[in-house]
Amino acid sequence: MDDKNRHLSEQDILRITQESLHKTFGQLGLIEINKAHKGVLGNFVEENVFKYKANSDDHPDFIDAQIELKVTPVKCDDRGNFTSKERLVLNMIDYFKEESATFETSSFYRKNRRLLVWFYQYVKGKAQCDFEITAWDLFEFEHSLDYKVIRRDWEIIHEKIKKGNAHEISESDTTFLAACTKGADSSQTRKQPNSVILAKPRAYSFKNSFMTRLYREAIHNIAPYVSFISDEEWMKNPLEEIYKEKLSKFHGMSIVDLKHIFYINSKAKQLPFLIAQKMLGLSGKDSSTQEMADAGIKLKIVRLKKNGKPHESMSFPAFDFTELISVPWELSEIREEFVDWKLMFFVFKDDDNGVCRFDRVQFWNIPNSIVDGQIKKMYEEAASLIKNGTALSFINGKIVDRFAKESRNGNGVCHIRPHGRNKADVFKLPVIDKETNLSKYTKQSFWFNSNFIKKILEEN
């Protein structure tokens, strides 16, 4: 292994890359792997394909070509669409160096201006040596439509560092580029400029949703979602502002009026969702426009009583019991989703006469303090119950779970309750329950408490 290979020409780098396309990691020489380390496949490519020692210095991996190498997984979802499996972590942030930097002198710009991304297909249950490298892209953000948004994201992060607020950085502050937490656990901290408050170590990263955008557009040149606005339009202004402006014309309209406008003939409980779809130009089961998917924005319908309290709690996707006990919180996909998501509330409210009207669109970033506070605590409590085989019990002859509920052992933010289509919609229990002897149980998910939703809408 010789670091002279960090001085390969761009032509040689891309030749080796093309030769590796559609090969598995096993065909490239991988025999066994340490699954606990997320970056190990990237290290393998550096050391066994390009034959230089994996590094974390300030230079791009290929110094002369000014190219940084990254290896990242994609997966196929239930609808046959390819999505990124995780965010792409770039380089660590030195708060003191970045505080005095401009965008062009920042470590992010210098190291990641030309990014060679190898995509491989992740398949659950498959050995890592059998994962196939399916595509690659040399991404130069300065020459992409994404440039203005990426630069705007960097400036949001930079402003917090300059003001001594690095401890308040949240991944959901930004759209494509984020500052994700790094470290073995959430207790690690470091000093920051202009403040005595310690901040978590962070690295620049491209969000999961942005990596999906990059893969779909640069590799397949496909857009499986409907666009609500043009790329050119939303590169000029924050997406939230554009959406609020375009949807303001519906403010105050009743559900009955909106049904007529959009030719909806339904009395179903999901009527507000159907109306929101039509407002956004969506149909079928779609709940995201192209730009919402790219920016990690999740549509959530909230119907308020006239006193401002939601009619019901708010659900999130079901979690797998096995993954809950096998993956620590800091590495879990659940955490990654919560820190990346920005929620877009379509708020409907009952007026004094009981008429339900479209009230507004409101955006909300889930603060890190809640993600790594109440949600993490509930995740770990649920994992402990499952791991110990004590999640279920008999009460009055019925099987009930011991997960915290909104009105029982709650934390004021979230709770856990069923989220399957019916009782037959189950996940396997990795540990057989001691009291009930069950080996599977109804799918569960996190839910935000209705009172917590009310508080969010009042304070933001």
N, C-alpha and C positions, 0 to 999 in steps of 0.2 A: 504493500500500500504506500503510495507516494503522493504527497500533496502537489506534485507538479501537475497532476490531473485537474487541479483547480484552475489551471491556466489553459484548458482545452479551448479550441476555437468554437464559435457558435455552430459552425458546420459540423464539427465532430460531435458536439453535444446532441444536436438534433438527429444526426445519423444513428447514434447509439439509442436514442429515444425511439426512433422509428423501428429499429431492429427489435426492440423489446415489446413492441405493440402486439397485443393478442397472445402474449405468452403469460404463463402463470408464474408466480414467485418461485414455485418449485423448479420450473424449467430454467429460471435464472440462477438457481443454486441454493434456494432456501430449504433448509432441512427442519429445523425446529426454531421456536420463537418464544420470547417472554411476553405473554399476552397482557401482562399488567402495565406495560409501557405503551402508550398510544403511538408514540413516534417511532416505534421499532422498525416498521416496514420502510419508512423514509430513511432511517439509518442504514438499513440493509441495502437499499438502492445506491446510496452514496458510497458505501464501503465495498460492495460486491459487484455492482454494475459499473459505476464510474471510478471505483477504486481509489478514493481519497478518504481520509479519516473524517467522520462526522464532526461537525463543528458548530459553535454558536457565537462566532466572533462578529465584528461589526461589518465585515465585507459580505457581499453576495457569495454564494457557494462557488460560482465560477467567476473568478476575479477579473480576468481580461474581458470576457464576454458580458460581464455585469448582469449575470443571470442567477437568480435564486431558485433552487430546486425544491419542490414540495410534492408529496405523495398523499393522496386523499381518497377515501372511499365514497362510492355512490351505491345506492340500492334501488331495487324496483319495488314500487308501492303496490297496494292492492288493486289499483286501477291500471296497472301496466306502465305507469310513468316513472321515469328515473328521477330520483331526488338525491341530494347530498345526504350522507349519513351524519355528518358532524361539521362544526365550524373548522376553518383552516387557520391554525395558529401560526403566526408569522414570527415576530421577534419580540424579545422582552423590552419593556419600557423602562428606561433610566429616567426617573422623574426630574432629576437635577439637570441632565443634559437636554432633555426635551423642553424644559421650561424656557430656555433661552433660544430654542431653535425656531426657524421658519419652516414652512412645509417642505421647501426644497432642500433644507439642511437637516431635516429630521431623520432619525434612524429608520423610520418607516419608509420614507421616500428612497433613501440611499440603498437600502437592502432589498426592497421589494418592487422597484420600478419596473423590472422585467422578471416576470414570475413564470417559470416553467412548471406546469402542473401536470403530474401523472395521475390519471383517474383509474382506480381499479374497482371491480364490482364486488361488493360485500354480499355474501349469501349466508344467512343465519344457519349455523350448524355445520358449515363447511370448514375444512381445515384451511388455515391462512396460506399455506403453501399452494393451495388450489385456487386462490383468488386470481382472477385474470386482469391484466392491464388492458383496459378497453379503449382508452383514448388519451390524448394529451393536448395541451394548449400552451402556447407562449403568450401570456397575458401581459399587455403593456397598458396600464390603466390610463396613462396620459393620452393615449390615442383611442380611447373608448368613450362611448356615450355615458359611461358611469363616472367619468373623471370628476365632474362638478360635485356629485353627491359624495364621493369618496373624500374629496378635499374638504367639503363642508363637515363631514363626520370627523375628520382629523382636527379641524378647528374647534369643534365642540369639546373634544377630549383635551386638546391643548389649553383651551380657556380654563378648564377646571384645574389643570395642573398649575397654570400660572397664578391662579387665585388661591392656591393652597387648599384646593378642594378635591385632591386626588382620592381621598377617602369616600367621596360622594359619587364617584364615577359609576355609572350603571351601563351595562351592555345595551339596554333598551333605549338609552339616550339617542342612539345613532341608527342609521339606516343600513348601510353596507359594511362599513369598517367599524369594529368595536374594540374595546379594551377589556379583554376577558381576564378573569382571575387566574393566577398561576401559583402552584405550590402544592405540597402534599396534602395540606388541609387548610381550612379557613382561618386558623389561628395565626398563620404567618403574616407578618407585617414588616414594613420598612419605612424609613424616613422620607419626607417629601419637602420641597422648598416652600417657604412662606407659610409654614404651619408647624405647630408642635404635635399635631395629631398624626399618628401613624396610619399608613394606608396599606391596603393589600397589594402584593406584587401583581402586576398585570402585564399582559402581552398584547400587541396589536393582533387582530384576527379579522378574517372575513367571515361574516355570519353564514350559518348553515343555509339560510334562504338565498343569500347572494351566490354561494357556491352552486346551488341548484340552478340559478339563473345563468351562471357562467357555463355550466356543463350543457344545459339545454340549448343555449343560444350559440356558443362558440363551437360546440361539438356537433350538435344535431340541427342547429338552426331551426328549432321548433319552439312554438309558444303555445302550450296546451291550455292556457287560460285566455279569457277575454280581457282586452285592455279597456279601461275606463277613460284614460287620458293617454296622450302620446308621450313617448320617452322624452322627446325634446321639451315638452311642457313641464314635466315633473323634475327635470334636471335643473330648471331655473328656480323653482320655489319648493319649500318643504311640502311633502305629499299631503300632510294633514291639512294645511291651509287650503290647498286646491280642492280636496274632497269636501271640506266644510262649505266652501264657496259654491261648488257645483250642486250640493244637496240642499242648500238653504232654501231653494224654491219650494220644497215640500213641507217646510216647517208649518205646524199648526193644522195640517190637513188630517181629516179623520180617516180611520181605516176604511170606512165605507167609501169615501171619496177616492182614496187611493186604489181600492179594488176596481172601481169604474175606470179610472185613468189607465190602469195596466191590464184591464180585461181579465181579472182574476176571478174565477168562479169557484170559491172554496170557503168552507167554514171551519177548516181544520185548525187545530191548536197552533200549528206552525204558520198561520197566516201572516204574522208580522215578519217572519223570515222570508216568506214568498215575496212580500212587498219590498223588503230590503234587497232581495235578489234583483227584482225588476228595476229598482232605483239605480243599481250598479250595472245593469245590462247583462245579468247572469241568468242561467236557466238550469234545469235538471237538479243535480245535487251540488252544483258548484257553490262555494262560499267565499271564493277569492277571485279578484281580478288579477291580471298579470302583475301589475305593480304591487298589489297587496302581498302576493306570494313572494315576489322578489325582496320586499322590505320586511317580511316576517310579521305582517299585520294580520291579526285574527279577528274575524267578524263575530261579535257577540250581541245577541238580541236581549234587550232589557225592557220589560214592561213594568211600569211603576203604577202603584195605586195613587190616588189623588194626594195622599199624605207623603208621597215621595219614596215609599218603601217598595222594593221589588216584589212582584207576585211570587217569585220563587228564587232559589239559589242558582248559582251558575256553575255548570259542569265543564270538565276538561277531559281529554282522552283517557281511556282506561289504561291502567298499568298492569304489567305482567308480574305475577307474584314471584316467579323465579328470578327475574332480573332485579326485583326489589331487594332480595337478600344477597345477591351475588355481586352487585355493583355499588360501591360506596357513593354517597351523595354527590361528592365533588366531580365524579366521572360519569354520573348518570345522564341518560338522554332526557329524563324528566327535568332535571335542573337546567340542562342546556336549552330546552324549549322555553322554560319559564323566564330565564334571564334574557333570551333573545326576543321574545314576543313583545309586540306592542298591541294592545287590545283596542279595537274600534267598536265602541258601543253605539248601536242604533237604538236610541231611547224613544220608546212609546210611553205615553202617560195618559191616565184617565183624568178627564177634566171634572169639574164640580157636578156635572150632570151625568157622569159615568161614561161619557163618550171617549173612546181611546183615540188619541191623536199622535202623529209623529212629532216628537218634541225637538230632537237634535241629534247630531253625531258628535261623539266625544271620544277623544283618544286618551289612553293611559298607559304609561310605562310601569311595569311591576318593579318596585324598588328592590335593590339587592338586599336591603335590610329585612324584607319580608321573604324573599326567596331563600336566603340563608338563615332566616329566623324561624318563623312559624311553619313555613312549608317544609323546610328541612327537618324540623323537629317531628312533624307528623309523619314524614317519610320514614325516619329512623324508628319511630315508635311502632309503625305498621310493620316494618321489616323485622323488628324484634319479636312481635307477636307471631308472625308467620314462621320465623326461624325456630322459635321455641315450640311450635305446634300448639299455641294457645290462642289463636285468633278467633275461635268459634266456641260456642257453648249452647246448652239447652236451657231455655227459659219457658216454663209452662208448656213443655213438650215441643216447642218450636226451636229451630236452629237460628241463632242470631250471632252477629259478629261483635267483636269487642273494639272495633275501630272507633275513634272519636267521632261524635256526631255534633251537629250544630248546637244542640241543647244538652249534650252530655260530654263532659271532658273536653270541650272545645277550647280553642285558643283565640277566639274573637275574629279570626281571619278565614280559616278553612276547616273542612271536615272531610270525611271519607264515607261514601255510600255507593250502592250499586249503580252501574252504568251499562248494563247489558240490555239486549233487546227484550229478554225475558229470563226466567230462572234457569233455563237450559243453556243460556249463553254464559259459559264458564271458562275459567283459566285453571290450569293444573296447580295444585298446592305442592311445592317442592318438599315440604315436610308434612306427613300425615297428621291431621289435627288429633290431639290426644283425647279430647272429650267426645267428639262426634265421630271420630274415625274416618272423616271425609278426606279424599285425596284430590278433590277439585271443589271450586266454589264460584259463585256468581262473580262476574267481572266487576271490579271496583275502580273508582277514579276519585281524584280530588275535586272538591266543590268549594267555591267561594261562598261564604255565608251571605244571606240576603241583607243583613244589617251592614256588613262590610261593603257590599256593593253600593248601598245607599250612602255610606260615608264617602266612598270614592267619588261618586257623582256630585256630592255637595261640596267637596273640597278641591276639585280640579276644574 
